[in-house]
């Protein structure tokens, strides 16, 4: 896993076997997302994934391929990709939840046809599939025992994905996608054309501020429901939460400007956040 990922320092605190498992999960999910994302209609790059010729596939073929690859991982037959081969040993060993992997594929496949979300309820379902489902897999890897850890994973996943959406407004627009709910844009008298212009105006500032408050609410829910008995097991997730929360705060401190610069937490700051979480959970 590259150091540039926001998850890097959170995974360093894991025991070696858990770290290998979580990296295998992350690499598999990343490969699914990349393959489908790169073949979506607005994406400029060709599809790149193992097992199929890039020039002959489209997004739906990518979805079909990764569903079959997931089935191979769970059936015990030989996967065709290096990602599947690395994931497969942990599937049975850790009793990883297949429905969560299927949700992830369903979620990233939504990007093939959906470029707008009318309501937050629609966006919530997308966030649940592409982010919270990953959390449900992670808590199995971490060895969590409490049923409340599932609710923690659900709420934290939505918070992280909303933060991603806010951070990537400009990049998503370049792909023809708007994840901010259209109902929210209308409430604050903002249009998609306003966003596409790439200039911060007051309606955009107001809608981004609203979405930041919404993300904060999901971070709060996750923190409130964090089960004490699983706190040690969830240290990696808590580091991830703190790093992403810092990203959200940087968006807020910029005056909600999502166009001038993409909000990033520098690696030294990420490392410091990880150390603080480790020493003072």
PyMOL commands that set and color helices and strands:
alter all, ss='L'
color gray80, all
select helices_A, chain A and resi 8-12+16-37+54-56+59-75+82-93+98-113+120-142+148-167+169-174+182-187+192-197+202-225+228-230+235-253+267-279
alter helices_A, ss='H'
color red, helices_A
deselect
rebuild
show_as cartoon
